[in-house]
């Protein structure tokens, strides 16, 4: 029991520290895609930290909640909101990759460079 409480408290501390670091990083970013992504990520993390705080409080107080009890609903709500926020954050990452992704452009540039090198090599061999 004591080990579970120590692990739970440590988890909450790490979660809060992560939220503080995200807040500091976000304040240094200008408005744009990455800042919006950080907002979504912070929301996801906040729901998980709330879930951890809830679990830690239950462990410390010693409340045992059956599946049928109303006390389990907040846990499910926190996790559901966290997953919804992760879906939104993942969608933002997809949009960021479309905005900043240069994979297709890189392929086109590579092909143009190859085409330009072929005539030079042909001239050297002639």
TIMIFI-920732 format. One record per atom (N, C-alpha, C, O, CB): residue number from 0; atom name; x, y negated, z negated. Coordinates in pm, whole numbers. Glycine has a CB too. Layout:
REM TIMIFI-920732
  resi  name      c1      c2      c3
   NUM    CA       X       Y       Z
...
END
This chain:
REM TIMIFI-920732
  resi  name      c1      c2      c3
     0     N      83     120       0
     0    CA       0       0       0
     0     C      87    -125       0
     0     O      61    -219      75
     0    CB     -94       0    -121
     1     N     190    -127     -85
     1    CA     278    -244     -93
     1     C     352    -265      39
     1     O     369    -378      83
     1    CB     378    -228    -208
     2     N     395    -155     101
     2    CA     468    -166     227
     2     C     378    -224     336
     2     O     424    -304     418
     2    CB     521     -29     271
     3     N     252    -185     338
     3    CA     157    -236     436
     3     C     136    -386     419
     3     O     128    -459     517
     3    CB      24    -161     426
     4     N     126    -430     295
     4    CA     108    -573     267
     4     C     231    -652     311
     4     O     218    -759     369
     4    CB      80    -596     118
     5     N     350    -600     284
     5    CA     474    -668     324
     5     C     481    -679     476
     5     O     515    -785     529
     5    CB     598    -593     269
     6     N     450    -571     544
     6    CA     451    -573     691
     6     C     346    -671     743
     6     O     372    -745     838
     6    CB     425    -432     749
     7     N     229    -672     683
     7    CA     122    -762     726
     7     C     161    -908     707
     7     O     141    -990     796
     7    CB      -7    -733     649
     8     N     218    -940     592
     8    CA     260   -1078     566
     8     C     372   -1118     661
     8     O     372   -1230     712
     8    CB     307   -1093     420
     9     N     465   -1028     687
     9    CA     573   -1056     781
     9     C     517   -1082     921
     9     O     563   -1172     991
     9    CB     674    -940     785
    10     N     419   -1004     961
    10    CA     356   -1023    1091
    10     C     290   -1160    1101
    10     O     304   -1227    1203
    10    CB     252    -913    1116
    11     N     220   -1200     997
    11    CA     156   -1332     997
    11     C     261   -1442    1004
    11     O     242   -1540    1077
    11    CB      69   -1349     870
    12     N     370   -1428     931
    12    CA     477   -1529     933
    12     C     535   -1541    1073
    12     O     556   -1652    1123
    12    CB     588   -1494     832
    13     N     563   -1427    1138
    13    CA     616   -1431    1274
    13     C     515   -1493    1371
    13     O     553   -1568    1460
    13    CB     653   -1290    1320
    14     N     388   -1462    1353
    14    CA     285   -1520    1439
    14     C     276   -1670    1425
    14     O     267   -1742    1525
    14    CB     151   -1458    1408
    15     N     279   -1718    1302
    15    CA     273   -1863    1279
    15     C     399   -1930    1333
    15     O     391   -2037    1392
    15    CB     256   -1893    1128
    16     N     515   -1867    1313
    16    CA     639   -1922    1369
    16     C     632   -1930    1521
    16     O     678   -2027    1580
    16    CB     761   -1837    1325
    17     N     575   -1828    1583
    17    CA     559   -1829    1729
    17     C     468   -1942    1774
    17     O     496   -2009    1873
    17    CB     504   -1694    1778
    18     N     360   -1963    1701
    18    CA     270   -2074    1735
    18     C     340   -2208    1722
    18     O     319   -2297    1805
    18    CB     146   -2071    1644
    19     N     423   -2224    1620
    19    CA     498   -2349    1604
    19     C     597   -2368    1719
    19     O     612   -2479    1770
    19    CB     572   -2350    1470
    20     N     665   -2261    1759
    20    CA     760   -2271    1871
    20     C     688   -2305    2001
    20     O     737   -2385    2081
    20    CB     838   -2140    1886
    21     N     573   -2244    2023
    21    CA     495   -2274    2144
    21     C     452   -2420    2143
    21     O     456   -2487    2246
    21    CB     371   -2182    2155
    22     N     412   -2469    2027
    22    CA     370   -2608    2016
    22     C     484   -2703    2049
    22     O     465   -2802    2120
    22    CB     317   -2637    1875
    23     N     603   -2673    1998
    23    CA     720   -2757    2028
    23     C     755   -2752    2175
    23     O     784   -2855    2236
    23    CB     840   -2713    1944
    24     N     752   -2632    2233
    24    CA     784   -2618    2375
    24     C     681   -2690    2461
    24     O     716   -2756    2559
    24    CB     792   -2469    2415
    25     N     555   -2678    2425
    25    CA     448   -2741    2502
    25     C     461   -2892    2501
    25     O     436   -2958    2602
    25    CB     312   -2701    2447
    26     N     500   -2949    2387
    26    CA     512   -3095    2377
    26     C     622   -3149    2467
    26     O     622   -3268    2500
    26    CB     537   -3135    2233
    27     N     716   -3065    2506
    27    CA     826   -3109    2593
    27     C     793   -3096    2741
    27     O     868   -3147    2826
    27    CB     951   -3030    2562
    28     N     684   -3030    2773
    28    CA     647   -3008    2913
    28     C     554   -3119    2962
    28     O     470   -3169    2887
    28    CB     580   -2871    2930
    29     N     572   -3156    3088
    29    CA     478   -3250    3148
    29     C     353   -3174    3190
    29     O     351   -3051    3195
    29    CB     543   -3323    3270
    30     N     248   -3250    3220
    30    CA     123   -3187    3263
    30     C     148   -3105    3389
    30     O     222   -3147    3478
    30    CB      13   -3292    3288
    31     N      86   -2991    3394
    31    CA     101   -2906    3511
    31     C      69   -2762    3479
    31     O      15   -2730    3373
    31    CB     241   -2916    3567
    32     N     103   -2676    3573
    32    CA      68   -2535    3564
    32     C     129   -2466    3443
    32     O      61   -2392    3372
    32    CB     112   -2463    3689
    33     N     257   -2491    3419
    33    CA     325   -2421    3310
    33     C     268   -2464    3175
    33     O     253   -2382    3084
    33    CB     477   -2446    3315
    34     N     238   -2592    3162
    34    CA     180   -2639    3036
    34     C      42   -2577    3013
    34     O       9   -2540    2901
    34    CB     170   -2793    3036
    35     N     -39   -2566    3118
    35    CA    -170   -2501    3105
    35     C    -153   -2355    3067
    35     O    -231   -2301    2988
    35    CB    -251   -2514    3236
    36     N     -52   -2290    3125
    36    CA     -26   -2151    3089
    36     C      12   -2141    2942
    36     O     -33   -2050    2872
    36    CB      85   -2092    3178
    37     N      96   -2233    2894
    37    CA     135   -2232    2753
    37     C      12   -2250    2663
    37     O       3   -2189    2557
    37    CB     238   -2344    2724
    38     N     -82   -2333    2707
    38    CA    -207   -2350    2631
    38     C    -281   -2217    2619
    38     O    -326   -2179    2510
    38    CB    -297   -2456    2697
    39     N    -294   -2148    2732
    39    CA    -363   -2018    2731
    39     C    -289   -1916    2645
    39     O    -351   -1841    2570
    39    CB    -379   -1965    2873
    40     N    -159   -1915    2656
    40    CA     -79   -1822    2577
    40     C     -95   -1851    2428
    40     O    -105   -1759    2347
    40    CB      69   -1829    2619
    41     N     -96   -1980    2392
    41    CA    -112   -2018    2251
    41     C    -249   -1975    2198
    41     O    -260   -1933    2083
    41    CB     -95   -2169    2235
    42     N    -351   -1985    2281
    42    CA    -484   -1942    2239
    42     C    -485   -1791    2214
    42     O    -540   -1744    2114
    42    CB    -590   -1979    2345
    43     N    -423   -1716    2305
    43    CA    -414   -1570    2286
    43     C    -345   -1538    2154
    43     O    -394   -1458    2075
    43    CB    -338   -1505    2403
    44     N    -232   -1602    2134
    44    CA    -154   -1576    2013
    44     C    -231   -1618    1888
    44     O    -223   -1551    1785
    44    CB     -20   -1649    2020
    45     N    -304   -1728    1896
    45    CA    -381   -1774    1781
    45     C    -486   -1672    1740
    45     O    -504   -1646    1620
    45    CB    -448   -1909    1812
    46     N    -555   -1613    1837
    46    CA    -654   -1510    1803
    46     C    -588   -1388    1739
    46     O    -644   -1329    1647
    46    CB    -732   -1469    1927
    47     N    -472   -1352    1788
    47    CA    -403   -1237    1730
    47     C    -354   -1270    1589
    47     O    -359   -1184    1500
    47    CB    -283   -1195    1819
    48     N    -307   -1393    1567
    48    CA    -264   -1434    1433
    48     C    -384   -1436    1338
    48     O    -373   -1392    1224
    48    CB    -196   -1574    1436
    49     N    -498   -1486    1384
    49    CA    -619   -1485    1301
    49     C    -656   -1342    1264
    49     O    -691   -1313    1150
    49    CB    -737   -1554    1374
    50     N    -648   -1253    1361
    50    CA    -675   -1111    1335
    50     C    -578   -1058    1229
    50     O    -619    -986    1138
    50    CB    -664   -1028    1465
    51     N    -450   -1093    1241
    51    CA    -349   -1047    1145
    51     C    -375   -1104    1006
    51     O    -359   -1034     906
    51    CB    -209   -1086    1192
    52     N    -415   -1231    1000
    52    CA    -447   -1292     870
    52     C    -566   -1220     808
    52     O    -567   -1191     688
    52    CB    -477   -1444     886
    53     N    -667   -1191     890
    53    CA    -785   -1118     841
    53     C    -745    -982     786
    53     O    -788    -943     677
    53    CB    -888   -1102     954
    54     N    -664    -909     860
    54    CA    -620    -776     816
    54     C    -535    -786     689
    54     O    -548    -704     598
    54    CB    -541    -706     928
    55     N    -448    -887     684
    55    CA    -363    -905     566
    55     C    -447    -936     443
    55     O    -424    -881     335
    55    CB    -260   -1017     590
    56     N    -545   -1025     459
    56    CA    -632   -1059     346
    56     C    -708    -935     298
    56     O    -723    -914     178
    56    CB    -732   -1170     386
    57     N    -755    -855     392
    57    CA    -824    -731     354
    57     C    -731    -637     280
    57     O    -772    -572     183
    57    CB    -881    -661     477
    58     N    -605    -629     324
    58    CA    -509    -540     257
    58     C    -477    -588     116
    58     O    -470    -508      23
    58    CB    -380    -530     339
    59     N    -459    -718     101
    59    CA    -423    -773     -30
    59     C    -540    -759    -127
    59     O    -522    -719    -242
    59    CB    -382    -922     -18
    60     N    -660    -793     -81
    60    CA    -777    -785    -168
    60     C    -818    -641    -192
    60     O    -879    -609    -294
    60    CB    -894    -863    -107
    61     N    -785    -554     -99
    61    CA    -817    -413    -114
    61     C    -957    -378     -68
    61     O   -1018    -283    -117
    61    CB    -802    -372    -255
    62     N   -1007    -454      27
    62    CA   -1141    -427      79
    62     C   -1132    -317     183
    62     O   -1054    -326     278
    62    CB   -1205    -556     139
    63     N   -1213    -215     165
    63    CA   -1221    -107     263
    63     C   -1355    -122     333
    63     O   -1461    -110     272
    63    CB   -1206      35     196
    64     N   -1349    -147     463
    64    CA   -1471    -172     538
    64     C   -1501     -53     627
    64     O   -1417      -7     704
    64    CB   -1460    -301     622
    65     N   -1622      -3     615
    65    CA   -1665     106     702
    65     C   -1699      49     839
    65     O   -1722     -71     854
    65    CB   -1788     181     643
    66     N   -1701     135     937
    66    CA   -1731      92    1074
    66     C   -1870      29    1083
    66     O   -1892     -61    1164
    66    CB   -1721     210    1171
    67     N   -1962      75    1000
    67    CA   -2098      23    1004
    67     C   -2110    -114     936
    67     O   -2209    -184     958
    67    CB   -2193     121     939
    68     N   -2012    -151     855
    68    CA   -2021    -275     780
    68     C   -2009    -399     867
    68     O   -1946    -396     973
    68    CB   -1914    -278     675
    69     N   -2069    -507     821
    69    CA   -2063    -633     895
    69     C   -1923    -694     893
    69     O   -1890    -778     977
    69    CB   -2162    -732     838
    70     N   -1841    -652     800
    70    CA   -1707    -707     787
    70     C   -1615    -673     902
    70     O   -1513    -740     922
    70    CB   -1646    -661     661
    71     N   -1647    -570     979
    71    CA   -1560    -535    1092
    71     C   -1587    -622    1213
    71     O   -1502    -630    1303
    71    CB   -1580    -389    1129
    72     N   -1701    -687    1219
    72    CA   -1732    -768    1336
    72     C   -1632    -881    1360
    72     O   -1594    -902    1475
    72    CB   -1869    -827    1322
    73     N   -1587    -953    1257
    73    CA   -1485   -1055    1285
    73     C   -1359    -997    1350
    73     O   -1300   -1060    1438
    73    CB   -1447   -1127    1157
    74     N   -1319    -879    1309
    74    CA   -1201    -817    1369
    74     C   -1223    -796    1518
    74     O   -1137    -830    1600
    74    CB   -1170    -682    1301
    75     N   -1337    -740    1552
    75    CA   -1366    -714    1693
    75     C   -1376    -844    1771
    75     O   -1329    -853    1885
    75    CB   -1495    -634    1708
    76     N   -1437    -945    1711
    76    CA   -1451   -1074    1779
    76     C   -1314   -1135    1806
    76     O   -1289   -1185    1916
    76    CB   -1537   -1170    1695
    77     N   -1223   -1131    1707
    77    CA   -1089   -1188    1726
    77     C   -1016   -1116    1839
    77     O    -953   -1180    1923
    77    CB   -1008   -1179    1597
    78     N   -1024    -986    1840
    78    CA    -954    -908    1943
    78     C   -1017    -930    2080
    78     O    -945    -943    2180
    78    CB    -956    -758    1908
    79     N   -1150    -934    2088
    79    CA   -1216    -958    2217
    79     C   -1177   -1094    2272
    79     O   -1145   -1106    2390
    79    CB   -1371    -948    2202
    80     N   -1179   -1197    2187
    80    CA   -1138   -1330    2233
    80     C    -992   -1332    2275
    80     O    -956   -1400    2372
    80    CB   -1163   -1434    2124
    81     N    -908   -1260    2204
    81    CA    -766   -1253    2242
    81     C    -752   -1191    2380
    81     O    -676   -1241    2463
    81    CB    -686   -1172    2138
    82     N    -823   -1083    2406
    82    CA    -814   -1019    2537
    82     C    -872   -1108    2647
    82     O    -818   -1113    2757
    82    CB    -886    -885    2536
    83     N    -980   -1177    2618
    83    CA   -1035   -1270    2717
    83     C    -934   -1381    2746
    83     O    -914   -1419    2862
    83    CB   -1170   -1332    2667
    84     N    -870   -1432    2641
    84    CA    -769   -1536    2661
    84     C    -650   -1481    2739
    84     O    -592   -1553    2821
    84    CB    -722   -1592    2526
    85     N    -612   -1356    2716
    85    CA    -503   -1295    2794
    85     C    -542   -1283    2941
    85     O    -458   -1302    3029
    85    CB    -467   -1158    2737
    86     N    -668   -1252    2969
    86    CA    -713   -1244    3108
    86     C    -701   -1381    3174
    86     O    -653   -1392    3287
    86    CB    -860   -1193    3116
    87     N    -744   -1485    3104
    87    CA    -734   -1621    3159
    87     C    -587   -1658    3179
    87     O    -551   -1716    3281
    87    CB    -803   -1723    3065
    88     N    -502   -1626    3081
    88    CA    -359   -1656    3093
    88     C    -297   -1580    3210
    88     O    -214   -1634    3282
    88    CB    -285   -1622    2963
    89     N    -337   -1456    3229
    89    CA    -286   -1378    3341
    89     C    -329   -1438    3474
    89     O    -252   -1440    3570
    89    CB    -333   -1232    3332
    90     N    -452   -1487    3479
    90    CA    -499   -1554    3600
    90     C    -416   -1679    3627
    90     O    -383   -1709    3742
    90    CB    -648   -1589    3588
    91     N    -383   -1753    3520
    91    CA    -298   -1872    3536
    91     C    -160   -1835    3589
    91     O    -105   -1906    3673
    91    CB    -285   -1947    3402
    92     N    -105   -1726    3540
    92    CA      25   -1681    3590
    92     C      16   -1648    3738
    92     O     107   -1679    3815
    92    CB      75   -1557    3510
    93     N     -94   -1586    3778
    93    CA    -114   -1557    3920
    93     C    -115   -1686    4001
    93     O     -53   -1693    4107
    93    CB    -246   -1479    3941
    94     N    -184   -1787    3952
    94    CA    -189   -1916    4022
    94     C     -51   -1982    4025
    94     O     -13   -2043    4125
    94    CB    -292   -2009    3956
    95     N      22   -1971    3914
    95    CA     158   -2028    3910
    95     C     246   -1957    4011
    95     O     326   -2021    4079
    95    CB     218   -2017    3769
    96     N     232   -1825    4022
    96    CA     315   -1751    4117
    96     C     280   -1790    4260
    96     O     368   -1792    4347
    96    CB     296   -1599    4098
    97     N     153   -1820    4285
    97    CA     116   -1868    4419
    97     C     172   -2007    4444
    97     O     212   -2040    4556
    97    CB     -36   -1868    4435
    98     N     174   -2089    4340
    98    CA     222   -2227    4354
    98     C     373   -2233    4368
    98     O     424   -2309    4451
    98    CB     178   -2309    4235
    99     N     445   -2155    4289
    99    CA     590   -2163    4287
    99     C     660   -2043    4350
    99     O     782   -2043    4365
    99    CB     637   -2178    4148
   100     N     584   -1943    4388
   100    CA     645   -1823    4445
   100     C     698   -1849    4584
   100     O     626   -1900    4671
   100    CB     544   -1709    4447
   101     N     822   -1814    4606
   101    CA     886   -1839    4735
   101     C     923   -1709    4804
   101     O    1008   -1709    4893
   101    CB    1010   -1925    4716
   102     N     862   -1600    4765
   102    CA     900   -1471    4820
   102     C     877   -1466    4971
   102     O     966   -1425    5046
   102    CB     822   -1359    4751
   103     N     760   -1506    5015
   103    CA     730   -1505    5159
   103     C     817   -1606    5233
   103     O     868   -1577    5341
   103    CB     582   -1536    5184
   104     N     834   -1725    5174
   104    CA     919   -1826    5237
   104     C    1063   -1777    5244
   104     O    1133   -1801    5343
   104    CB     913   -1959    5161
   105     N    1107   -1708    5140
   105    CA    1243   -1653    5139
   105     C    1263   -1551    5249
   105     O    1369   -1547    5312
   105    CB    1272   -1589    5004
   106     N    1164   -1469    5274
   106    CA    1173   -1371    5384
   106     C    1183   -1442    5518
   106     O    1263   -1403    5603
   106    CB    1051   -1276    5383
   107     N    1102   -1545    5537
   107    CA    1106   -1619    5663
   107     C    1241   -1687    5683
   107     O    1298   -1684    5792
   107    CB     993   -1724    5667
   108     N    1293   -1748    5576
   108    CA    1424   -1814    5584
   108     C    1532   -1712    5614
   108     O    1620   -1739    5696
   108    CB    1455   -1888    5453
   109     N    1529   -1598    5550
   109    CA    1627   -1493    5573
   109     C    1623   -1446    5719
   109     O    1727   -1424    5780
   109    CB    1602   -1374    5479
   110     N    1504   -1433    5773
   110    CA    1490   -1389    5913
   110     C    1544   -1496    6009
   110     O    1608   -1462    6108
   110    CB    1342   -1359    5945
   111     N    1519   -1622    5980
   111    CA    1572   -1730    6064
   111     C    1724   -1730    6060
   111     O    1788   -1747    6164
   111    CB    1517   -1867    6018
   112     N    1782   -1711    5943
   112    CA    1929   -1707    5930
   112     C    1984   -1590    6008
   112     O    2087   -1604    6075
   112    CB    1971   -1698    5782
   113     N    1921   -1476    6001
   113    CA    1968   -1359    6076
   113     C    1963   -1385    6226
   113     O    2055   -1348    6299
   113    CB    1883   -1235    6042
   114     N    1856   -1448    6272
   114    CA    1844   -1477    6415
   114     C    1951   -1575    6461
   114     O    2001   -1563    6573
   114    CB    1705   -1532    6446
   115     N    1986   -1671    6378
   115    CA    2089   -1768    6415
   115     C    2228   -1706    6413
   115     O    2315   -1747    6490
   115    CB    2085   -1888    6320
   116     N    2249   -1609    6327
   116    CA    2381   -1544    6319
   116     C    2404   -1452    6439
   116     O    2518   -1439    6483
   116    CB    2394   -1464    6190
   117     N    2303   -1390    6491
   117    CA    2318   -1297    6603
   117     C    2379   -1364    6725
   117     O    2472   -1308    6782
   117    CB    2183   -1237    6640
   118     N    2333   -1481    6768
   118    CA    2398   -1543    6885
   118     C    2544   -1581    6858
   118     O    2626   -1572    6949
   118    CB    2320   -1667    6926
   119     N    2578   -1623    6735
   119    CA    2717   -1658    6703
   119     C    2806   -1536    6713
   119     O    2916   -1544    6766
   119    CB    2727   -1720    6563
   120     N    2760   -1425    6663
   120    CA    2838   -1301    6670
   120     C    2854   -1257    6814
   120     O    2960   -1207    6854
   120    CB    2772   -1189    6587
   121     N    2749   -1275    6892
   121    CA    2757   -1236    7034
   121     C    2859   -1323    7106
   121     O    2929   -1274    7195
   121    CB    2619   -1248    7102
   122     N    2870   -1453    7071
   122    CA    2966   -1542    7133
   122     C    3109   -1504    7096
   122     O    3199   -1509    7179
   122    CB    2939   -1687    7093
   123     N    3130   -1465    6969
   123    CA    3264   -1428    6924
   123     C    3311   -1302    6994
   123     O    3429   -1290    7027
   123    CB    3266   -1407    6772
   124     N    3223   -1208    7019
   124    CA    3259   -1082    7083
   124     C    3283   -1099    7233
   124     O    3350   -1016    7294
   124    CB    3150    -978    7060
   125     N    3230   -1203    7293
   125    CA    3243   -1220    7438
   125     C    3374   -1279    7479
   125     O    3397   -1299    7598
   125    CB    3135   -1305    7489
END
